[in-house]
Amino acid sequence: MVDLAPQSPSHASVAVTSPLRRYYVLALLTVIYGLNFLDRTVFNVLIEPIKKEFKLSDTTMGLVAGFGFVLFYSLLGIPIARLADRMNRRNIVAAAFAFWSAMTFLCGVAQNVTSLTLARIGVGIGESAGTPASQSMISDMFDKDERPRALGIFAIGTYLGVFLGYFIGGFINQHYGWRAAFFTAGLPGIAIAAVLWLTVSEPIRGSSVEKIKREALAPTLTFLGSQKTFLIVLVGFCLTTYTNYATSAWIPPFLARVHHLSSAEIGTYAGTFKGLFGMAGTLVGGLVVARIGRDDDRWKLWAPAITSGLAGPVFMVCMLTENFTIMVAALAATSFLLGFHLGPIFAIAQTVARPAMRALASAIILLTATCFGQGLGPLVVGMINDAISPQVGVNAVRYSLLSASATTMLGALLFVWAARFIRSDIARAAE
């Protein structure tokens, strides 16, 4: 049975060593991460009804889906992560979770695109604080070789949120309207934030074999900038994140416009074949890389490179085929392959950083990739849609999404390059 009150540091350090305790905290943080993506994804399912009600273009919807979220997410993420490297991370995650859930609820009362964008900015502010602190906590509960598996489990939250967002958004929108979908997505978060606050205590920073060395911001950034693995993976992850966010935002309109599915049908197909298969890929990626990476750390990047590279041509088939069955099979395979790399990449960011730098390292990876991927992915696809739709009509969305095939293959090449430096960079982080 987990303890129901905050603990002293000595008590917490004992609790964290218990497998039951560690996996309870991991499971709860994974659920919170899943609701993070639920609150992002539900918007994507609602693009069509919001566009019609407010009479907006695809470019505007891409801006609200992307930059409306990442604007303050990016600006505030680094300072909050710096606080998480020094302050109680449990408190930061709980407060941020309650805030972004409340802002998701407020999306449902928006009366125009301005108020909707402001609410989306609020969601971004809250979510900028949650993930880096969560990953830092997990990395202090699991050692170097366990982290790909632990952070692979945590990364399941990405596709758990996609799965729930598509299903809830599609079903609730069809039967009760798009505003009710936002209300349903936002409400549970406040209660679960209270559960985190009451049942989880702050873990001790650094495992028993890792030294904690407090450093100022400038030396921390200098060290991370000198880690070639970190820099190359950062660029590669930006590219694969473009693929993830572009597809998450525009697969629902693609299914509606090209394959003529209803809102509930979009929730079912997108939730199942993108959400569930993405969850499976993320779990398998964490487990496989944790196993094969023990003997050679380079496999922690080689394996994600292989699957990210394969995702490109498979997604081309998904977009270009006229056969509905082949399309959903290719969507499922793409989601599995894209999900595979998330846990290992999260683990790399933590492992090539020193213990007292982990929240900041996580924030740099996540915020830069999210700013690039979610900021540009939905927007670029929306702009291409508006530009070519006079010539190709509803098929514009399928051609514009092909850009997502190119970015994941480029990201794979960078992961291969980064693998050349990973062993020396891990050694430097342990000094």
Residue pairs with C-beta under 8 A, 6 or more apart in sequence:
2 20
2 21
2 24
2 199
3 15
3 199
3 201
4 198
4 199
5 198
6 90
6 201
6 202
7 15
7 201
9 202
9 204
11 201
12 201
12 202
12 203
12 204
13 203
13 204
15 21
15 201
16 22
16 25
16 140
16 141
16 203
16 204
22 141
22 142
24 199
25 137
25 138
25 141
25 200
25 203
26 138
26 141
26 150
26 153
26 154
27 153
28 192
28 195
28 196
28 199
28 200
29 93
29 134
29 137
29 138
29 154
29 157
29 196
30 153
30 154
30 156
30 157
30 160
31 157
31 160
31 192
32 93
32 97
32 130
32 134
32 157
32 189
32 192
32 193
32 196
33 130
33 131
33 134
33 154
33 155
33 157
33 158
33 160
33 161
34 156
34 157
34 158
34 160
34 161
34 164
35 97
35 101
35 157
35 161
35 164
35 188
35 189
35 192
36 97
36 100
36 127
36 130
36 131
36 157
36 161
37 157
37 158
37 159
37 160
37 161
37 162
37 165
38 160
38 161
38 164
38 165
38 168
38 185
39 100
39 101
39 104
39 123
39 127
39 161
39 165
39 185
39 186
39 189
40 69
40 123
40 127
40 161
40 165
40 248
40 374
41 161
41 162
41 164
41 165
41 166
41 169
41 248
42 104
42 165
42 168
42 169
42 181
42 182
42 185
43 64
43 65
43 107
43 120
43 169
44 65
44 165
44 166
44 169
44 248
44 249
44 250
44 251
44 252
45 165
45 166
45 169
45 170
45 173
45 181
45 252
45 263
45 266
45 267
45 270
46 169
46 173
46 178
46 181
46 182
47 61
47 65
47 249
47 252
47 253
48 252
48 253
48 256
48 263
49 173
49 177
49 178
49 263
50 56
50 61
50 116
50 178
51 57
51 58
51 61
53 178
54 112
54 113
54 116
56 64
56 113
57 382
57 386
58 253
58 382
58 383
58 385
58 386
58 389
59 379
59 382
59 383
59 385
59 386
60 113
60 382
61 378
61 382
62 249
62 378
62 379
62 380
62 381
62 382
62 383
63 379
63 382
64 113
64 116
64 117
64 120
65 249
65 374
65 378
65 379
65 382
66 245
66 249
66 374
66 375
66 376
66 377
66 378
66 379
67 375
67 379
68 116
68 117
68 120
68 121
68 124
69 120
69 121
69 123
69 124
69 374
70 124
70 370
70 371
70 374
70 375
71 121
71 124
72 121
72 124
72 125
72 128
73 124
73 125
73 127
73 128
73 367
73 370
73 371
74 128
74 367
74 368
74 370
74 371
74 375
76 125
76 128
76 129
77 128
77 129
77 132
77 363
77 366
77 367
78 360
78 363
78 364
78 367
80 92
80 96
80 128
80 129
80 132
80 133
80 363
81 129
81 132
81 133
81 359
81 360
81 362
81 363
81 364
81 367
82 217
82 359
82 360
83 92
84 92
84 129
84 132
84 133
84 136
84 359
84 363
85 136
85 356
85 357
85 358
85 359
85 360
88 202
89 133
89 134
89 136
89 137
89 202
89 359
90 137
90 196
90 197
90 200
90 201
90 202
91 197
91 202
92 129
92 130
92 133
93 129
93 130
93 133
93 134
93 137
93 196
94 193
94 194
94 196
94 197
95 129
95 193
96 126
96 127
96 128
96 129
96 130
96 133
97 126
97 130
97 189
97 192
97 193
97 196
98 126
98 189
98 190
98 193
98 194
99 122
99 125
99 126
100 122
100 123
100 124
100 125
100 126
100 127
100 130
100 189
101 126
101 186
101 187
101 188
101 189
101 190
101 193
102 122
102 186
102 189
102 190
103 119
103 120
103 122
103 123
103 125
103 126
103 186
104 119
104 123
104 182
104 185
104 186
104 189
105 182
105 183
105 185
105 186
105 187
106 119
106 122
106 182
106 186
107 116
107 119
107 120
107 123
107 182
107 186
108 178
108 179
108 180
108 181
108 182
108 183
108 186
109 115
109 179
110 116
110 119
128 363
128 367
131 362
131 366
132 359
132 360
132 362
132 363
132 366
133 359
134 154
135 151
135 154
135 346
135 349
135 350
135 358
135 359
135 362
136 205
136 350
136 358
136 359
136 362
137 202
137 203
138 147
138 150
138 151
138 154
139 147
139 150
139 151
139 350
139 355
139 358
140 203
140 204
140 205
140 206
140 207
140 355
140 358
141 150
141 203
142 149
142 150
143 207
143 209
144 351
144 426
145 290
145 293
145 294
146 290
147 290
147 347
147 350
147 351
148 285
148 286
148 289
148 290
148 293
148 300
148 343
148 344
148 347
149 286
149 287
149 289
149 290
149 343
150 286
150 347
151 286
151 343
151 344
151 346
151 347
151 350
152 282
152 283
152 285
152 286
152 287
152 289
152 290
152 342
152 343
152 344
152 347
153 283
153 286
153 343
154 343
154 346
155 282
155 285
155 286
155 339
155 342
155 343
155 346
156 279
156 282
156 283
158 244
158 278
158 282
158 339
158 342
159 274
159 275
159 276
159 277
159 278
159 279
159 281
159 282
159 335
159 339
160 275
160 279
162 248
162 270
162 271
162 274
162 275
162 278
163 271
163 272
163 274
163 275
163 276
163 278
163 279
164 271
164 275
165 185
165 271
165 275
166 252
166 266
166 267
166 270
166 271
166 274
166 275
167 267
167 268
167 271
167 275
168 181
168 184
168 185
168 267
169 178
169 181
169 185
169 263
169 267
170 252
170 263
170 264
170 265
170 266
170 267
170 268
170 270
170 271
171 263
171 264
171 267
172 180
172 181
172 184
173 180
173 181
173 263
174 262
174 263
174 264
174 267
175 264
205 212
205 355
205 356
206 212
206 355
206 356
207 355
210 354
210 355
210 430
211 355
212 355
212 356
213 354
213 356
214 356
215 223
215 354
215 356
215 357
220 356
220 357
220 360
223 353
223 354
223 357
224 230
224 353
224 357
224 360
224 361
224 364
225 231
226 428
227 352
227 353
227 421
227 425
227 428
227 429
228 418
228 421
228 425
229 301
229 348
229 352
229 418
229 421
229 422
229 425
230 348
230 349
230 352
230 353
230 361
230 365
230 425
232 414
232 415
232 417
232 418
232 421
233 301
233 345
233 348
233 349
233 365
233 414
233 415
233 418
234 364
234 365
234 368
234 369
235 414
236 410
236 411
236 412
236 413
236 414
236 415
236 418
237 345
237 365
237 369
237 411
238 368
238 369
238 372
238 373
238 411
239 372
239 407
239 408
239 410
239 411
239 414
240 308
240 338
240 341
240 373
240 407
240 408
240 411
240 412
241 369
241 370
241 372
241 373
241 374
241 377
242 372
242 373
242 376
242 377
242 403
242 404
242 407
243 311
243 315
243 338
243 373
243 377
243 404
243 405
243 407
243 408
243 411
244 338
244 373
244 377
245 370
245 373
245 374
245 377
245 378
246 373
246 377
246 378
246 380
246 381
246 401
246 403
246 404
246 407
247 274
247 315
247 334
247 338
247 401
247 404
248 274
249 377
249 378
249 381
250 378
250 381
250 382
250 385
250 397
250 400
250 401
251 270
251 274
251 331
251 401
252 266
252 270
253 397
254 319
254 397
254 398
254 401
255 261
255 265
255 266
255 269
255 270
256 263
256 266
257 394
257 397
258 394
258 395
258 397
258 398
259 324
259 327
261 269
269 328
269 331
272 332
273 328
273 331
273 332
273 335
274 331
274 332
274 335
275 335
277 331
277 332
277 333
277 335
277 336
277 339
278 335
278 336
278 338
278 339
279 339
280 336
280 339
281 307
281 335
281 336
281 337
281 338
281 339
281 340
282 339
282 340
282 342
282 343
284 336
284 340
285 303
285 304
285 307
285 339
285 340
285 341
285 342
285 343
285 344
286 343
286 344
288 303
288 340
289 299
289 300
289 303
289 304
289 343
289 344
289 347
292 299
292 303
293 299
293 300
293 303
293 344
297 422
297 423
297 426
298 419
298 420
298 422
298 423
300 344
300 347
300 348
300 419
300 422
301 344
301 348
301 415
301 416
301 418
301 419
301 422
302 415
302 416
302 419
303 340
303 344
304 340
304 341
304 344
304 345
304 412
304 415
305 412
305 413
305 415
305 416
305 419
306 412
307 337
307 338
307 340
307 341
308 337
308 338
308 340
308 341
308 408
308 409
308 411
308 412
308 415
309 408
309 409
309 412
309 413
310 337
311 334
311 337
311 338
311 405
311 408
311 409
312 405
312 406
312 408
312 409
312 412
313 405
314 330
314 333
314 334
314 337
315 330
315 334
315 401
315 404
315 405
315 408
316 402
316 405
317 326
317 330
318 327
318 330
318 331
318 334
319 398
319 399
319 401
319 402
319 405
320 398
320 402
321 327
321 330
338 408
341 415
345 365
345 415
346 362
346 365
348 418
348 422
349 361
349 362
349 364
349 365
350 358
350 361
350 362
351 426
351 429
352 361
352 422
352 425
352 426
352 428
352 429
353 360
353 361
353 429
354 429
377 404
380 400
380 403
381 397
381 400
381 401
381 403
381 404
382 400
384 396
384 399
384 400
384 403
385 396
385 397
385 400
386 396
388 396
388 399
388 400
389 396
392 399
